[in-house]
Each structure stands twice: as structure tokens, then as C-alpha cells.
Amino acid sequence: MPPETTWPHDPERGFELLARVRHGRVATSMRALPFLAAARHIVAGGRLLLRLHRGYGYHLACAGSVVAYGADNLGPGARGTHWSVQCVGTCAQVEPTAAELELFGPAPHFADGERFEPVYLRVDPQLVTVHELRDA
């Protein structure tokens, strides 16, 4: 019999780690198929705010749905402890405050050759998991 699976639910640690990186991936389904999209994120007020390109239309599948958002420090040149965070929760389209816009910083000028038009989403976390690999 396999061991019981436990989820390392740790919102504080998860948001602390998410604040260390700027980008991740949002996952949901579109037309009954799963998809991932890269997004810029910030942590503000115990919530996760995302910035995506409106031209892709991905925000239409995310808003009003449950989404997963993941980010990590994995990749070439990563040293020491490797970590990955996943935040699952309900998603809504929002207008960020001036302070939140400042935290996002400047938006890209182009996305796949067209002018980048930002759209913002808020994820209200229901589950935040953290996985850490040490001595890698």
C-alpha cells in the first residue's frame, strides 16, 4: 500500500518565495483542454496578482475559474536550495492600484510582434504548496 500523500500547505513561505521571482505560469482549461501561459506576478495583501497580455485572450478562460499558478527558481545556474511553489485558487479580473502597478514595473512593449496590452488577474489562494530540494 503506498504511503498517504500530504500537501505541504504553507501560504506564508510560498508568498515569500514567489516574491523572489518575477514570472511564472498560470494553468487552467480552455475549450476543455488544459493550457499554461507565462505571466508576471506580484504578491500583495495575501493575494497573487498576475499581468498577462490581453491579446492572447487567456484572461477570459482564467477569470471566474479556479486556476493554478506556479513559479520556481529551477533552471540553468540555480545553486543551493531549489524550490517550487504552486498556488491554487479562484481568479478574477481586477484593476490594480497605483501602488500595485508600481510593484509590477514596466510592461513589455510587444508580445509575439503585437503591442502588449496588459490585463490583470487576482488569484485568491485556497491552497499554496511549497516543495524544496536541498543539497542539489
N, C-alpha and C positions, 0 to 999 in steps of 0.2 A: 504494500500500500504506500503510495507516495506521501511525503510529508505535507502537512497543511501549509498552504500559501498564506503569507502575511504581507500586507501592503504597508510599507514604511511611510505612513501619512505624517508629514511634517511641514505644514504651511510656512512657518517662520523660517526654517532652514531653506526651504525651496525658494522663497522670495529673496532671501539673502543671496543665494547662488544665482538666481535669474538676474539680479541687479548687476552682476559681474559681466554679463554678456549683453549684446545689443539685439541679436537676431535669433530666431528660432523658426519652428514650423507649426502651423495650425492645421489640424486634421478634422474633417467632418465628411459628410457624404453629399454628393451632387448627382442628381438623377439616379439614385440608388447605387452609386459607385463611390468607393472611398477615394479621397484625394488629400494631398498635402500642398500647402502653399507657404512660401517663405514670408516672414513678417518681422517688422521692427517691433520691439516691445519695451514697455516701462512698467515698473511696479509703483502703484500709487494708491494709498488708502486701503491696503489689503485686497486690492483688485489688480488684475492684469489688464493693461491697455495695449491694444495692437494697432499698428498702422499698416495698411495694405494699399495696393494700387486699385482704385475704383474700376479702372478699365477692364480688369480681369473678370469682374462680377462675382468673385468668390465671396465677398461680404454678404451677398444675397443668400447664399447657402448657409453661412455661419450664423447670421443674426436670427434670433428666435429658436436656435437649436442648441443642443449640447455639443461642445467641441472639446478636443484635446489640444493642448499646446505643449510643445516640448522644446527644450534647449539644453545645451551641454557645452563642455569645454573639451570635447574629444576632437582629435584631428592632428595633422602634422605639427610637430613642435610642442605639443602638450606634454608637460612634465609634472611629476608628482602625483597628487590625487586627481583622478578623473571622476567626473560626476555627470549625472544626467537628471533632469527634473521634468516631470510631466504634471500638468495642471489640467484637470477636467472640470468643466462647469458650463453653466448656461451663458449664452453670448447675446449681446445686444449692441446695436449700432449706437454710438454716442458722439457728442460734440465735446472734445476735450477743453479744459480750462486753459487760460493763457499760461499758467504755471506748468501744466502737463505738456502743452505744446513745446515749451522751452526744454523740458526734460527729453523730449523726443529728438530735439535738434533738427537741423535742416533735412528736408526730404530729398530724395534723389531727383534729378531733373528729368530722367527718362526711364521708362520701363519697356523693354523689348521694342525700342525705337519710337514709342509714343510718349508724349508728355505725361509725367507722373502726376496723377490726381489722387491725393490721399483720401482714405476713408478710415474711420476709427471705430474699433470694436472694444467692448469691455467684456472680460470673462470673470464671472462671479464664481470663484472656485468652490467646488464641492469635495474634491479630492486632490491633494498635492502629494506626489510621491518623489522621493529622492533616492537615487542609487549612487553609491560611491565605490570606486575601485582604488584601493591603496596599493602602494609599492609596485605600480605598473612600470 
